[in-house]
């Protein structure tokens, strides 16, 4: 048996993974569930944990900040996250495997089988091999094409080409899509700024990220503004104007080359 803990700030993600493990992975015994990295540290200090299912994007401390304690506890880490842009970081952080939400049952079973075999063998001898295999599995994920957004009691898989812009609304991020749909997600804008491809999206204001694909024009008639293809006008903050100008120039040149 593998004694495991689940670490995720989203209630639906925690409960659904717990259910999947209970129904499909008899080799896993879930000792506890944590809503934050700090709660996970407490669980690691109290019990012998073999396996950690670890979310990455969480408020406060992200999942990578638990890695030192996981290594100290000699626990294996399987990252569970909605963003495949984190793949390279997962490899560098010595994760055994990497599962993209919503989690596929067969991929979960395969990851658990890998963890079971890994714990039977000498960890030091097999560490490099497991990381190499993980790198090979993910080497084609050079750029994110879709993003998984928490929506109600599940997830919405959204093509990034369909995102016109994202606006901050308190602790929420509101996605404006090209079909006029809006999706509100309970995560701050900075999390998506760090995840979305830097050459495709630009943070132009503390409350706005735009998809360069949908920029129709930008001008200084009423202060610095971006006009999007849906007709919306969004202010560009002066401190971000230079960076935006450089990004739109590079993006335009790339489109011409292609």
C-alpha positions in Angstrom: 0.0 0.0 0.0 1.1 3.6 -0.7 0.1 6.0 2.0 -0.8 9.2 0.1 -2.1 12.7 0.7 -3.9 15.0 -1.7 -3.0 18.7 -1.8 -5.3 21.1 -3.8 -7.0 24.3 -3.0 -10.1 23.5 -5.0 -12.8 21.4 -3.2 -14.1 19.7 -6.4 -10.5 18.7 -7.4 -9.8 17.2 -4.0 -13.0 15.3 -3.8 -13.0 14.0 -7.4 -9.4 12.8 -7.1 -10.2 11.1 -3.8 -13.1 9.3 -5.4 -11.1 8.2 -8.4 -8.4 6.8 -6.1 -11.0 5.0 -4.0 -12.7 3.4 -7.0 -9.7 2.6 -9.2 -6.5 2.4 -7.2 -6.6 -0.2 -4.4 -2.9 0.3 -3.8 -3.4 3.8 -2.5 -4.4 4.6 1.0 -5.4 8.3 1.3 -4.2 9.4 4.8 -5.3 13.0 4.5 -6.3 15.9 2.3 -4.8 19.4 2.4 -6.1 22.7 1.0 -2.7 24.4 1.1 1.0 23.8 1.2 1.1 24.7 4.9 -1.6 22.1 5.7 0.4 19.6 3.7 3.5 20.3 5.7 1.6 19.5 8.9 0.4 16.2 7.4 4.0 15.3 6.4 5.2 16.0 9.9 2.5 13.8 11.5 2.5 10.7 9.3 4.7 8.6 7.1 3.7 9.6 3.5 4.8 7.7 0.5 3.0 9.6 -2.3 1.8 13.2 -2.7 -0.8 14.2 -5.3 0.2 17.9 -5.5 -1.5 20.8 -7.3 0.7 23.6 -8.5 -1.3 26.8 -8.8 -2.6 27.6 -5.3 -3.1 30.8 -3.4 -0.1 31.9 -1.2 2.5 29.2 -1.7 2.5 27.1 -4.9 3.0 23.4 -5.0 6.7 23.7 -5.9 7.4 25.1 -2.5 6.4 21.8 -0.8 9.1 19.9 -2.7 11.9 20.3 0.0 9.6 18.8 2.7 8.5 16.1 0.3 12.1 15.1 -0.4 12.9 15.3 3.3 10.0 12.9 4.0 11.2 10.7 1.1 7.8 11.0 -0.5 7.2 10.6 -4.2 5.4 13.5 -5.9 2.8 13.3 -8.7 1.8 16.8 -9.9 -1.9 17.3 -10.7 -2.6 20.6 -12.4 -4.7 22.3 -15.1 -1.7 23.9 -16.9 0.6 21.9 -19.1 2.8 25.0 -19.3 4.2 23.8 -15.9 5.6 20.6 -17.4 9.2 21.7 -17.5 9.1 22.9 -13.9 7.6 19.6 -12.9 10.5 17.8 -14.4 13.1 20.1 -12.7 11.3 19.6 -9.4 11.8 15.8 -9.7 8.2 14.8 -9.9 7.6 11.1 -10.6 4.8 12.0 -13.0 2.5 14.7 -14.1 -1.3 14.6 -14.5 -3.3 17.2 -16.4 -6.8 18.1 -15.0 -9.4 16.9 -15.5 -7.6 13.7 -14.6 -8.0 10.7 -16.9 -8.6 7.4 -15.1 -6.2 5.4 -17.2 -3.4 8.0 -16.8 -4.1 8.0 -13.0 -3.7 4.2 -12.9 -0.5 4.4 -14.9 0.9 7.0 -12.6 0.0 5.0 -9.5 1.6 1.9 -11.0 4.7 3.9 -11.7 4.8 5.1 -8.1 4.3 1.6 -6.8 7.2 0.2 -8.8 9.3 3.3 -7.9 8.9 2.6 -4.2 9.9 -1.0 -4.5 13.2 -0.1 -6.1 16.1 2.0 -4.9 15.0 5.6 -5.5 18.5 7.0 -6.2 19.1 4.4 -8.9 15.8 5.1 -10.7 15.5 8.8 -10.2 17.2 9.8 -13.4 15.4 7.2 -15.5 12.0 8.3 -14.2 12.8 12.0 -15.0 14.0 11.1 -18.4 10.8 9.2 -19.1 8.8 12.1 -17.9 10.7 14.5 -20.1 10.1 12.2 -23.1 6.4 12.1 -22.4 6.2 15.9 -22.3 8.8 17.0 -24.8 6.1 17.9 -27.4 4.3 20.3 -25.1 6.4 23.2 -26.2 3.5 25.6 -26.1 0.2 25.6 -24.4 -2.8 25.3 -26.7 -5.7 24.7 -24.3 -6.3 25.8 -20.7 -8.6 24.1 -18.2 -10.8 26.5 -16.2 -12.7 25.5 -13.1 -16.4 25.9 -13.9 -19.2 25.1 -11.4 -18.7 21.5 -10.3 -16.3 20.7 -13.1 -13.9 22.1 -15.7 -14.1 23.8 -19.0 -11.4 23.1 -21.6 -10.8 26.3 -23.6 -8.7 26.8 -26.6 -6.4 29.8 -26.0 -7.1 31.0 -29.5 -10.7 31.6 -28.4 -9.7 33.9 -25.6 -10.0 37.6 -26.6 -9.1 39.1 -23.2 -9.1 38.4 -19.5 -10.1 41.0 -16.9 -9.7 41.1 -13.2 -12.7 41.4 -11.0 -11.6 41.4 -7.4 -10.2 37.9 -6.7 -11.8 36.5 -9.9 -10.6 36.5 -13.5 -13.2 36.8 -16.2 -12.4 35.2 -19.6 -14.0 36.9 -22.6 -14.3 34.4 -25.5 -14.8 35.0 -29.2 -18.3 33.4 -29.0 -19.3 36.3 -26.6 -19.3 33.9 -23.7 -17.8 35.0 -20.4 -16.3 32.6 -17.8 -15.5 33.8 -14.3 -12.8 31.8 -12.5 -11.9 32.2 -8.8 -8.2 32.8 -9.4 -6.3 36.1 -9.7 -5.1 37.5 -13.0 -1.4 37.1 -12.2 -1.7 33.3 -12.2 -2.9 33.4 -15.8 -0.3 36.0 -16.7 2.4 33.5 -15.6 0.8 30.5 -17.4 -0.4 31.8 -20.8 2.3 31.9 -23.6 4.2 35.2 -23.2 4.5 35.7 -27.0 0.7 35.4 -27.5 -0.7 37.3 -24.5 0.1 40.7 -23.0 -0.7 42.2 -19.6 -1.5 45.7 -20.5 -3.0 46.9 -17.3 -3.3 45.7 -13.7 -6.8 44.5 -14.6 -6.4 43.3 -18.2 -4.6 40.7 -20.3 -5.2 40.7 -24.0 -4.7 38.1 -26.7 -2.5 39.8 -29.4 -4.4 37.9 -32.1 -7.5 40.0 -31.4 -5.8 43.4 -31.3 -7.2 45.6 -34.1 -5.4 48.8 -33.3 -3.9 50.8 -30.4 -3.7 54.6 -30.1 -3.5 57.5 -27.7 -6.6 59.4 -28.7 -8.2 59.0 -25.2 -5.1 58.0 -23.4 -3.3 54.8 -24.4 -5.8 52.3 -25.6 -6.1 48.9 -27.3 -9.1 48.3 -29.6 -10.0 44.7 -29.9 -11.7 42.9 -32.8 -14.9 42.7 -30.7 -15.0 46.5 -30.5 -13.9 46.8 -26.9 -11.4 49.5 -25.9 -9.1 48.7 -23.0 -6.7 51.1 -21.4 -2.9 50.4 -21.5 -1.1 51.6 -18.4 1.9 53.8 -19.2 4.4 51.5 -17.4 3.3 48.6 -19.6 3.1 50.5 -22.9 6.7 49.9 -23.9 6.5 46.2 -23.2 3.2 45.9 -25.1 4.6 47.8 -28.1 7.5 45.4 -28.3 5.3 42.3 -28.0 2.9 43.4 -30.7 5.8 44.1 -33.0 7.3 40.7 -32.4 3.9 39.0 -32.8 3.2 40.9 -36.1 6.6 39.9 -37.4 6.0 36.3 -36.5 2.7 36.2 -38.3 4.3 37.7 -41.4 7.0 35.0 -41.3 4.4 32.3 -41.0 
